[in-house]
């Protein structure tokens, strides 16, 4: 009885192992791999320039010279999200506080994003 049980278990293990193996009809070959794969998309890279934005201040770091904004979509740069940005001059943060709704200008320059203007929304 014990030998039969071991044989049965070994058989089940073998079936489980072979069930996951590809058959000759579904094996991946260079020809069908290429046909079934999706082409890689080139990541979007914004053009260098200044872009207007709107958002709400969620954090200010005067020492570091950064502001975290929950911002709307910045057209041609990025979708709406909450993100921290450095400012070009720490003086831009003067008079701003967490919770302020702001308009800002984001400068994109070779992969670097910096806020170059920011003011409370009127």
N, C-alpha and C positions, 0 to 999 in steps of 0.2 A: 504494500500500500504506500509506504514511504517513497519507494523508488518511482512509482507511478506519479505521485504528487510532484516530485522533483522534475521528472520528465515533462510533465504538463506545464510547470512553471517555466522551465527552460524554453519550451515551445512558445509560450505566450511572450516571453522576453524577445525571442527571435522575431516573431511576427511584429511586435511593436517596433523593433529596430528597423526591419525591412520596410515597414509601412511609410516611414519618413524618407526613404531613399528615392531619388528620382528614377523614373523609368526611361527607356531610350526615347520615348515620345515627348517627354517633358524635360529632358536634360538641357541645360543651358549651354549653347554653343556661341561662339563669337557672332555668328550671323543673327541668331534670334535674340541674343542679349541686346544687341544694338537696336533692333527693331522694337523691342518692348520697353526700352528705357526712355524716360522723359529727358528732353534736353535740359541742360543746366541753364538757368537764367542768370544773366549778368546783373549783379547788384546795382540798384539805382544810386547814382552819385549826383547830388545837386550841383548846379553851376555856382561858381564863386560869385558872391554878391550879397546884397542886403535884402532881407525879407521881413515884411510886417507880421506881427503876431499879437494875439490877445490872450490874456490868462489871469489867473488868480495866484497871488503869492502864498506859498505854503511854508516857506522857510527862508530866512536871510542869514548869511554868514558874513558879517562885516569884516572880520579878520582875514578870511580867505578871499573875499571879494566875489561872492557867488550868491545866486538867488535861485530857489527852487520854485518852479511854476507848475500849476496844473493848467496847461495851455490847450487852446483849440488847435486844429490842424494848422500847420505852417505850410501853406501851399508851395508845392514843388520842393519841400525839404523833408517834412516828417508828419506822421499822423498825430492826432490829439493824444496827449499823454501827460504824465507828471514827471518832470525832469529838472535836474539842477544844471544851471549854466553859470559860467564865469562872466563877469562884466569887464568891459575894457578899462573902466576907471571906477574905483571903489566909491567915488563921490556920487556916482549914479544912484547908489542905494540910499543916500541921505533923504530923509523924510518919508521913506516907504516902510510899511509894516505888514506883518502877516495878516492875510485876509483882504488886502487891497486888490481891487480889480485893476489891471494895468494893460496899456498898449506898449509894445516894445518893438525894437528892430533887432533882428538876429543877423549877424554877419557870418556867412559861411565862407571860409577861406581854406582851401586845400585840406578838407576834413576837420577843420577846427570850427566850432560854433561858439560865438561870443556875442553877448548882448552889448550893443553899442549905444542904445538909447532905451530909456524906460520911463514911463510916467503913469500916474494914476488916471484911470478912465474918468472922464467928466460926466 
